[in-house]
Amino acid sequence: MKQHFQQIDILKGLAIMAVILLHTFSREELQQSYAVFHIWQAVPVFLVIMGLNLGLSYSSKTLRFRHIYTWHYFQKKGLRILLPLLLMYGIALVAGFIWQRLYGEDVYTLGWESFVGVLPVSGKGNYFITLALQSVLFLPFIGYGFFRWRLVTTLLLVLGEVVFLLAAFRIDYFDTERYLYDAAFFRYLSAIALGLWLSVLITSERKSGRWLLLVLAMASGVYLYYYQYQGLLLPHIRPEWQAQQVLTFPYAAFLVYLFMLAFPQQSGNRLLATIASIGKASYHIFLVQVLYFGLLPDSSNPLLNLGTCLLLGNLFYYLESALAKRFSA
C-alpha cells in the first residue's frame, strides 16, 4: 500500500501559490528577487513530484506489463485529470461569453489547440495541462521500466530528453507553434527520473545517494546563476526554456528532498494542514488560475491574485470532487 506523505501535499500547496505569484510579477521583479532559485522552480518541482509519486505508488507492487494500462487506471485518471478539465472547458466558455457581453472584449482562444488541453479562455501556464494529459500515457510505462531496469531506464530518460532538446532546436515548426514545444513532456524526462530516484532514497535505509544529489544540485544552482545573471546560453538548445532542462532539474529535486526531510510525514499543525489542503486542490487551482489570467492577463496585485485563485480553486475542487464521487459510485 502506498504511504501518504503530507510533505508532498505541503510542497504542492506552496508550489501552486508560487505559480500564481510567478504569473503575477514582472520578469524584472522576478530577476531582482532571485526567483530562479525559488518560485521559478514551481513547475520543475511539480514534475519531480510527479516522478516521486509514481515511484511511491509502484514501489510496493509486483509489476506485470499487462497490469500498468488497465480500465481501472484510465478510469481513475479520467476522474482525476480529464473530468476537472472538461468542467473547466465549460466554465471557460460561459465566462468568455459573459466577459464579451460585459466588456466587448473577445477573450476566446479556440483553435486546434483546444483538443490538446488549451482552455477556451487561456492564460499563463496552460501548457502544464497538456503535460498532465501526456503524463497519463507515459508515466506507467516509465514506472514499469524503472522498477525493472533502474539504471537503463534512467539513462534512456536522460538521453531521451537531451535528444529531444537538440532535435527541437533544428525543427522550424516549433518557431511558429511554440506551444507544442512548451508543452512537450519529453522536456521533463530527467525530472521524472529524479523523482523516481527520490522515491528510492526516501523509502530506503541507505542514504548514500543524497550526497550525489547534493553535488548535482550545487552544480545546477551554479548553472542557474550564470544563466540568469551572466547571460550564459547553451548552444543548440532553444533559449526560451534553458532554465528548465536536464542541467537544472537536480536543483528542484534537492528542494523536494529538503522538504521531505524538514517536515513530518503527518502533522496536526493547522498551518501545515491548511497548506496541505491547498496542495490536494493544486490541479483545480491551476485550472482556475489559467482561466483567471486569461481574463485578466495584466493583473499584478499578488494578494488579489492569490486570494481569488485559491478561493475559487478550492471551491472548484470540492464541487468537482462531489461530482466525481457520483461517477465512481
N, C-alpha and C positions, 0 to 999 in steps of 0.2 A: 504494500500500500504506500502511495506517495506521501511523504511527510509534508506538512504545511509549515512554511517558514514565513512568519509575519514580517520579517525583514524585507522580503521581496515586495509585499504589498506596500510597506512604508516607502521603499525606494521608488516604486511605480507612482505612488502619490506625489512624491517630491518631483519626479521626472515629468509628470503631466503638468504640474504647476510651472516647471522650468520651460516646457514647450510654449505655454501661454505667454510667459514673460519674454521668451525668445522672439515671439511673433509681435510683441508689443514695442520693444525698444528698437531704436535705430541701429544700423550697423556700427556707427561711430560710438554710440553709447556702449554697445557690446564689446567693442575693442578696448575702450577705455577701462572697462570693468574686468578685463581678462576673462571674459565669458567663455573663451575657448577651453578653459580649464574647469568650468562648472556648468552653467545652464546650456551651453552649446553642446554638451555631452549627452543631452537628454535622449536623442534618437539612438545613438550608439549604445547607451545604457539599456534602452528597451530591447534592442536586438540581442545584446549579450544575455539579458534576462530571458529572452525567447529561447536561446540555446540552453540556458540553465534549467528552465522549466522542462524542456524536452529531456534533458539528461536525468532530472529527478524523476520524471514520470516513467522513463524506460529502465532505470537502474535496477529495479526490483523484479523485472519481468524476464521470462524466458521467451525470447522473440522468435517467431517464425515469420517469414516474409508475408505469408498469406494473412497474418494477423494485423498488419500495420494499416492496410486500407480496407476498412470494413464499413458496413452500413452504419453501425453504431458510431464509428469515428466521424463520418461525414454528417450524420445527424447532429452530433454534439457540436461540431464546428459550425454547422449551419445555424444552430440556435445561438452560438456564442458570437459569431462574426457576421454571418450573412443577414440574419433577421434584424439586428440593430441597424445595419447598413441600409436595408430595404426600407425600414421605417423612416430613417433619416432622409432617404431619397424623397419619400412622400412629403415629409415635413419641409424639406428644402423647396420642393415645387410650390407648395402653398405659400411659404414665406416669400419666395421670389415674386409670386403673383401679387401678394399684398403690398410688398415693397414697391413694386412697379406702379400700382394704383395710388399709393400714398405719395411717392416722391417722383414719379415719372422717370425712374432710372431702371434700365434693363440690366439686371444682375445675373441673368441666366448664363450658364456655361455649358449648355447642352451641345453634345457632339459625340463622335465615336468614342471619345474617352470615357463617356458615361458607362460604357459596357465593361470597363476595366477598373471602375471604382471612383471615378471623379463625380462628385456630387453635382446636382443641377445648379446649385449656387455654391461655388467652390472657393475656398480661401486658402490661407497659408498652410502648408504641410499636408495637403491632400494626398501626396504621393505615398504616405505611410499606409493609407487604406489599401492601395494596390499592393504594397509589400505584404500586408496581412493576408490578403487573398492568395497571393502566391505561396505564402508560408504553409497554407493548408495542404498544398500539393507536394511541397518539397521536404518539409520537416520530418514526416515519418520515415521517408527513405534515408535521409541524413542520419536520423537517430538509429535506425536499424544498422546502417553501415558502421557507425561509431562504436556501437556495443558489440559488433562482430570483429571489426578490424580498426582499432582506435588510431594507431599511427598512420596507417594507409589512408583512412578517411580524412584525418586532419590534414595530411599532405595534399590530398586531392581538393579539399575545400580551399586551402590557401592558394594552391596553384590555379584552381578554377577562378578565384577572384582576380588574381593577377592577370591571367589570360584575358578575362573579360575587360579589365581596365585598359589593357594595351590594345585589344581589338577595337573597343569602343572609340578610342582616340582616332582610329582610321575610318570609322563609319560616318559618312557625311550625313546620313539620315538623322543622327542624333543632334545635328546642328539645328534642324527645323523642328524636330519632335523631341525637345528636351525632356518632356515629362517621362517618356519611356526610359530614358537613361536615369533620371532621378529616382524612378520607382523600381528599377531593376533589382530583384532580390539577390542577384549574383554579386552585387557590390558589397554585400554584407556577409559573405560566406565565412570569412575568417572570424567575424564577431560571433556567429553561431558556434563555430568551433571552440572559441574561447569560453563561451557559456557552457558548452558540453564538458570541457575540462574543469571548469569551476564546480560543476555538479560532482565530479570525481573528487576534487580537492576538499570540498565541504563535507562529503559523506565518508571519506576515507580517514583512517587513523594516521596515515602517512602524510606529512605536510611538506615534504621536500620541494614540491612544485611551487610553493609560494615564493621562494627566492628567485626562481626563473621568472615568475610573473612580475615580481618587483623590478627586476632588471629590465624586462621588456617595457614595463610601464614608465620607467625613468627615461628610457630611450624614446618612447612615444611622446613624453612630455617635452623633451628637448626638441624633437621634430616639430611639435605643435607651436612651440615658441618661435622657432625660426621661420615656420610657415606664416604665422600670423603677424609677426612684428619685424621680421628681417626680409620678407618678400621671397622666401625660398619656394621654388616650384619644381616639382619633379617633371622630367621630360617624358613625353609620350603618354601622359595621363591627362585627361580633361581637367582643367584648372579649377572648375567651379566647386568640386567636391573633394579637393585634396586634403581637407581637414577630416574627412571620414573615409578612410581606406585602411588597408591591411597594416600600415605602419602606425596608425593611431588607435586602433581598437584595443590594444593591450592596456592603454591608459583607462578607458572606460571599464574594462574588465576588472582592473585593480580597484576602481571606485566601488564596483559592485561587491567585490570581495571584502573591502574595508567595512561596508555597511553590514555585511553578513556577520562580521566579527564584532562590530560595535554595538549592535542591538540584539536583544534576547529573541529567541525563536518565538516565544509567546510573551505578551505583556498586557497587563490590565491598565496601564497608564492611559489616561483619557486622550492626551495629545497624540500619542503614538497610535492609539486605536482610531482616532479621527483621520489621521493621515493615511492609515492602512485602509480605511473605508473608501477614501478618495482613490487610493490605488486600485481597489477592486473595481471601481467605476471608471478607470482611466480610459478604456476604449470608448465608452459612451461620451465621456467628457471631451475626448479628442474629436469625435464626430461633431459634437456641438460647436467646438471652437473652430472647426473648418467652416461650418455654416456662418458662425458669428463673424469671422474675419472676411468671409465672402460678402457679407452685407456691410461691414464696417472695416475695410482694409487699412484705413489710416488711424484707427483708434489707438491712442498712445497713453491712455490712462491705465496704469498697471492694476490699481485696486479695482477699478470698474471692470476691466477685462477678466481679472482673476475671479472676482465675485460673481459676475454674470455666468461665465463658463462653468465654474464649479457648481453653482446652484442649479443651473439648467441641466448640466450634465448628470448630476446625481439624481435629479428628478426623472430624467430620461431613463437612467439606469434602473430605478425602482419600478417605473411603469413598464418598461420593456421586460424586466425580469418576471413580473407578474404575468405578462402575456406569454413569455417563453414557457412558463410552468404549465400553462394550458396546452401548449403544443406538445410538450414532453409527457403529459399525463397519460 
